[in-house]
């Protein structure tokens, strides 16, 4: 049997994350940011469990439970409540079939464990390999993230949730990202995991330009997949941290072309310039000489 879970929470970013996170474990998830809609879904979706936030505009968790318990069928559905509760509230809400009380911020690992325990399901197998390690730092609209060890689907969803929440909180519309991936188990470098890694590209409120994503990695399997992918091949595989960060700071697309007529004697470019064959013709931080101008003229 597939467990059906209804999540009612006013934070749209959070419920979208939770839907994808719980989906990794095979649950059938429906989410809503409207508590009244949640009451309607009790009838149509027929969930085995409801996860509800304590506070909503117009109706709180107690009001939701009162309406849910008005019919015999929905009254039997267990509920997990999210929020801060007093001992008195917990005692009262337990009489209304509230089975668990989850504090904010929600730990999705604990939530999954409680769902598994409620339905007497086996807990996820503990992997013998190194777990996915994640470290995220931000400097304004530049986000630096280091991921390594294992591409775990649920943690990739968590990574995107952290990224998206930060952008929403700071009102960042066009983030730039430096992804540092020192090592990975090759078997976890799959198309589905890569799609999860770059989930942030699909968020409608964000505009992420290809030159705004730099990837610093020595993992050959990852580099090969990125370089052959129609969706990700425009992302730069960086050679070192400082140059990648510098490029993001000045927000310049290194793959743009520079018309030859704009190149003048004495001009200095912060990046190497290459001709159409891939040959470097103008080194970075080097004044353009008469010799270089002559070479470009000969090449037409």
C-alpha positions in Angstrom: 0.0 0.0 0.0 1.2 3.5 -0.9 0.8 5.9 2.0 -1.1 9.1 1.0 -0.1 12.2 2.9 -1.8 15.6 2.8 0.4 18.6 3.8 -1.2 21.9 4.7 1.2 24.7 5.3 1.1 28.5 4.4 4.7 28.6 3.1 4.6 27.6 -0.6 8.3 27.1 -0.8 8.3 24.8 2.2 5.4 22.6 1.0 6.9 22.2 -2.5 10.2 21.1 -0.8 8.4 18.7 1.5 6.4 17.2 -1.4 9.6 16.4 -3.3 11.4 15.2 -0.2 8.7 12.8 0.9 8.2 11.6 -2.7 11.8 10.3 -2.6 10.5 7.7 0.0 7.7 6.6 -2.2 4.8 8.4 -0.5 1.9 9.8 -2.5 1.9 13.5 -1.5 -0.6 16.3 -2.1 0.2 19.8 -0.7 -1.8 23.0 -0.2 -1.1 26.4 1.3 -4.8 26.9 2.1 -6.3 25.3 5.1 -9.8 25.4 3.7 -8.6 23.6 0.6 -7.0 21.1 2.9 -10.5 20.3 4.4 -11.7 19.7 0.8 -8.8 17.4 0.0 -9.8 15.2 3.0 -12.8 14.2 1.0 -11.3 14.0 -2.5 -7.7 12.8 -1.8 -8.6 10.5 1.1 -5.1 10.7 2.8 -3.9 8.3 5.4 -2.1 11.1 7.2 -2.4 14.9 7.4 0.5 17.2 8.3 -0.8 20.6 9.3 0.8 23.9 10.4 -0.5 25.3 13.7 -1.1 28.8 12.3 -3.2 29.8 9.3 -5.1 32.9 8.3 -8.7 32.5 9.3 -8.3 29.0 10.7 -5.8 27.4 13.0 -4.8 23.8 13.6 -7.5 23.4 16.3 -10.1 24.7 13.8 -8.9 22.3 11.2 -9.1 19.4 13.6 -12.7 20.4 14.6 -13.8 20.4 10.9 -12.0 17.2 10.2 -13.6 15.4 13.1 -17.1 16.5 12.0 -17.4 13.4 9.8 -16.8 9.8 10.9 -14.5 8.9 8.0 -12.1 11.9 8.2 -12.2 11.8 12.1 -10.1 8.6 12.0 -7.3 10.2 9.9 -4.2 10.9 12.1 -2.7 14.3 12.1 0.8 15.6 12.7 0.9 19.3 13.8 3.8 21.7 13.1 4.5 24.6 15.5 5.1 25.5 19.1 2.6 24.1 21.6 2.0 24.4 25.4 1.5 21.3 27.5 -2.1 22.2 27.8 -2.6 22.5 24.1 -0.9 19.2 23.5 -3.2 17.4 25.9 -6.3 19.0 24.3 -5.2 18.3 20.7 -4.3 14.7 21.4 -8.0 14.1 22.2 -8.7 15.4 18.6 -6.5 12.7 17.0 -3.3 14.7 16.8 -0.6 12.0 16.8 2.6 14.0 16.7 3.9 17.5 17.4 6.8 18.8 15.3 8.7 21.9 16.2 9.9 24.5 13.7 12.1 24.5 11.7 10.9 21.0 10.6 13.6 18.4 10.5 12.5 16.3 7.5 14.5 13.3 8.7 12.6 13.2 11.9 9.3 13.7 10.0 10.0 10.6 7.8 10.9 8.5 10.9 7.6 9.4 12.6 5.6 8.6 9.4 7.4 5.2 9.2 6.8 4.5 12.8 3.1 5.5 12.6 2.5 3.0 9.8 4.9 0.4 11.1 7.1 0.7 8.1 10.8 -0.3 8.1 13.1 2.7 8.5 15.3 3.6 5.6 18.4 1.5 5.4 21.5 3.1 6.7 24.0 3.5 3.9 27.5 2.1 4.4 29.0 4.7 2.1 29.9 8.2 3.1 26.7 10.4 3.4 26.4 13.5 1.3 28.2 16.3 3.0 26.9 19.8 2.4 28.2 23.3 3.3 26.6 26.5 2.0 27.8 30.0 2.3 26.5 33.2 0.7 28.0 36.6 -0.1 25.2 38.8 -1.3 23.7 37.1 -4.4 26.7 34.8 -4.8 26.1 31.4 -3.2 29.1 29.0 -2.6 28.1 25.4 -1.9 30.4 22.4 -1.4 28.8 19.0 -1.9 30.7 15.7 -1.7 30.6 12.1 -0.8 27.3 10.9 -2.2 24.6 12.4 -4.3 21.6 11.5 -2.1 18.2 12.5 -3.7 16.6 13.7 -0.4 19.7 15.8 0.4 19.8 17.3 -3.1 16.2 18.4 -2.5 17.3 19.9 0.9 20.1 21.7 -0.8 17.7 23.3 -3.3 15.3 24.2 -0.4 18.1 26.0 1.5 19.1 27.9 -1.7 15.5 28.9 -2.6 14.6 29.9 0.9 17.7 32.1 1.1 16.9 33.8 -2.2 13.3 34.4 -1.0 14.4 35.8 2.3 17.0 38.1 0.8 14.8 39.0 -2.2 17.4 37.8 -4.6 16.1 37.3 -8.1 19.3 36.5 -10.0 21.6 34.4 -7.8 25.0 33.3 -9.0 26.4 29.9 -7.8 29.8 28.4 -7.3 29.4 24.6 -6.8 32.4 22.9 -5.3 32.3 19.1 -5.7 35.7 17.6 -4.7 34.6 13.9 -4.7 31.7 11.7 -5.4 30.8 8.0 -5.6 30.6 7.5 -9.4 27.5 5.4 -9.2 25.6 8.4 -7.8 26.4 10.6 -10.8 23.1 9.9 -12.6 20.9 12.0 -14.9 18.1 12.0 -12.3 20.5 13.2 -9.5 21.9 15.9 -11.7 18.4 17.1 -12.5 17.8 17.3 -8.7 21.1 19.1 -8.2 20.0 21.8 -10.7 16.4 22.0 -9.5 16.9 25.7 -8.8 16.9 26.4 -12.5 13.2 25.6 -12.6 12.0 28.0 -9.9 9.9 30.6 -11.6 10.9 33.5 -9.3 14.7 33.0 -10.1 16.6 33.9 -13.2 19.9 32.0 -13.4 22.1 32.7 -16.4 24.4 30.0 -17.7 27.5 32.1 -17.0 26.2 32.6 -13.4 26.9 28.9 -12.6 30.5 27.8 -12.0 31.4 24.2 -11.1 34.7 23.4 -9.5 35.2 19.6 -9.6 37.7 16.9 -10.4 35.1 14.2 -10.7 35.5 12.9 -14.2 32.1 11.2 -14.4 30.4 14.5 -13.4 32.4 16.6 -15.8 31.7 14.2 -18.7 27.9 14.2 -18.0 27.8 18.0 -17.8 29.9 18.6 -20.9 27.7 16.2 -23.0 24.3 17.5 -21.6 22.3 19.9 -23.7 20.9 21.4 -20.5 24.1 21.9 -18.6 27.0 22.2 -21.0 27.1 26.0 -20.9 28.0 25.9 -17.3 31.7 26.6 -16.9 33.9 23.9 -15.3 36.2 26.1 -13.3 39.9 25.5 -12.9 40.4 27.2 -9.6 38.3 28.8 -6.8 39.6 32.4 -7.1 39.1 32.8 -10.8 35.6 31.3 -10.6 34.7 33.6 -7.7 36.1 36.6 -9.5 34.1 35.9 -12.6 30.9 35.6 -10.6 31.7 38.9 -8.8 32.0 40.9 -12.0 29.0 39.0 -13.6 30.7 38.5 -17.0 30.1 35.7 -19.5 33.5 34.4 -20.4 32.1 32.6 -23.4 30.9 35.8 -25.1 32.6 36.9 -28.3 34.5 40.2 -28.7 34.4 41.7 -32.2 37.9 42.1 -33.6 37.4 45.7 -34.5 36.9 46.5 -30.8 40.4 45.2 -29.9 42.8 48.2 -29.9 46.5 48.5 -29.1 47.1 48.8 -25.4 43.8 47.2 -24.4 43.9 44.9 -21.5 41.5 42.0 -20.8 41.0 40.2 -17.5 40.4 36.9 -19.3 42.3 35.1 -22.0 40.9 35.6 -25.5 40.8 32.8 -28.0 40.2 32.6 -31.8 37.5 30.4 -33.4 39.9 27.4 -33.5 40.5 27.5 -29.7 43.9 29.0 -29.9 44.8 31.6 -27.3 45.7 34.9 -29.0 45.5 37.5 -26.2 46.7 36.5 -22.7 44.8 37.9 -19.8 46.2 41.1 -18.1 48.6 41.6 -21.1 48.4 44.9 -23.2 47.4 44.2 -26.8 50.5 44.8 -29.0 51.0 45.8 -32.6 52.1 42.2 -33.3 48.7 40.9 -32.1 46.8 43.5 -34.1 48.8 42.5 -37.2 48.0 38.8 -36.5 44.3 39.6 -36.2 44.4 41.6 -39.4 46.0 38.7 -41.3 43.3 36.4 -40.0 40.7 38.6 -41.4 
